[in-house]
Amino acid sequence: MTAAATGALISNDIIVFGLIAATLGVIFWTSGSSNRLLKKFYSFVPALLLCYFIPGVYNTFGLIDGETTKLYNPIARDVFLPAALVLLTLSIDLKGILGLGWKMLAMYVAAVLSIMLGAVVAFQLMAWLHPETVAGATWGGMAALAGSWIGGGANMLAMKEIFEVDATTFGQFAVVDVGVGYVWMAVLIFFASRAPAMDKRSGADTRALDDLRDRVASYQAQHARIPALGDMMVMAGVAFGAVALSHGLAAPLADWFAANVSWSSAVSMDKPFVWVVLLATFIGLGLSFTRARELEGVGASKWGSMFLYFLIACIGMQMDLLALLEKPWLFALGVIWIGVHIVLLWLAGRLLRVPFFYFAIASQSNIGGPASAPVLATAFHPALAPVGVLLGTLGYAVGTGAAYVVGITLRAMAGAG
């Protein structure tokens, strides 16, 4: 039985927060153990994967209720995420990221196009295999899911309003979003630690990626020092001051764009959360050109990564693992869809001979968006988190337009207009 069906055993968010914090602590403590069995276990199962799945187990079996807790929204999403964006980008090596070259952007474009094509292929295949699955308003739910898988939650809601998707259909595809999208993220996290071996076998050119990691590591080594209390207070002031400023400006900016810019809804610029992400990112980028960049020497990116681990745990605790069994054909539709995306993006990666990181982050910056793309990037190396931030944010700009094209195409295929 799930938490939603029976009521959670633990409903106090303070206790839930402590449970999540203790769980993360145990995971990281055991992952650093010298015990032979634990070392063997963590060589196959990345710690980050457990940070994601164990909270999902808590939710699935009713220990907590991920749907009603406020730990994800607003705490993790609206506080930890922008704080992490600031701390991870204030020491950004913008020159190094740009040095990743046009292939990174090409993989991102390939990811968008493969998701759009995957929707059409999945709809048609399911029309042959199990027509009832794509009957009625399914096309509208798929349009909403396309918004999420190319942009994010704001784009998904935009598609719901544009195509007038009913609440039941929208809710079903929200479950598919979590069940299929998050499982794919878990797969990518699993393979992140195996990326060097995969790149060696494929003959990928990793020089730009290696150079970026080395430059960041060199900078950290040069400026590292034992943090004093003053350093920690300054870092907290910068991070949470930026969070406050981002939230303070987000709503007025969203309202102004909604009232004065006709195309704002098409790129989700009328959504406050989009502005929170953009402002936090730009504040961090601006600070990277100031002395605030030296906060990296006292662990800015480590604190940013810690916030991201709490975020990924809070994302995981919304997942109902048993829900995967309740809508088999709808989930089959999602699996076919994301399968087409994976195959086409993999072929693009092979053609361009890019590192596995390019493939993974191009996919996750679409499927997962700005909330989880930096988490995946950190699984490869903390220096790469800003790449996930920048590409994930880009999805907000293209997600609504691309999903709209998917929606009108599926509507025509369904004969609904």
Number of C-alpha atoms within 10 A of each C-alpha: 10 20 21 17 10 11 14 20 14 16 15 12 15 13 12 19 16 11 16 21 15 12 17 22 13 13 18 15 11 15 20 13 12 10 11 8 10 13 15 12 14 16 13 12 16 19 21 22 19 19 26 26 21 18 26 23 20 25 25 24 20 20 18 29 28 27 16 15 20 17 23 24 14 12 15 24 22 19 20 23 29 30 29 31 34 31 37 30 30 29 29 26 21 15 9 16 19 13 15 19 11 10 15 24 14 15 23 26 15 22 29 27 16 22 28 26 16 26 27 19 16 21 24 17 15 19 17 10 11 13 12 13 20 24 12 12 19 22 29 28 27 33 34 35 31 33 33 29 29 33 32 29 22 24 34 27 18 25 29 22 12 15 18 14 21 13 11 11 18 24 13 15 23 19 20 23 21 20 21 20 19 21 17 20 21 18 12 23 24 19 19 21 17 15 17 17 11 15 17 12 9 14 13 17 14 18 12 16 18 11 15 21 18 13 14 19 13 12 15 20 12 10 13 15 13 9 12 9 9 9 16 16 11 12 20 16 12 21 26 18 13 23 25 18 14 25 21 13 14 23 18 14 16 21 15 14 18 17 11 9 12 9 12 17 19 19 21 29 24 24 21 21 20 23 21 26 27 23 22 26 27 18 21 28 23 17 20 22 14 11 10 18 20 18 24 25 19 19 20 26 26 15 20 23 24 15 22 27 23 24 26 25 27 26 25 27 27 24 26 25 18 13 16 17 9 9 13 12 16 21 22 17 26 23 19 19 25 23 17 20 24 20 13 19 25 20 14 19 22 16 9 15 17 21 24 25 24 22 23 29 32 27 33 30 32 31 32 28 28 27 26 26 28 31 29 29 25 24 22 23 14 20 24 25 26 29 25 25 27 20 23 30 23 19 28 28 20 19 29 30 20 23 29 22 14 25 27 17 18 23 19 11 15 19 10 12 9
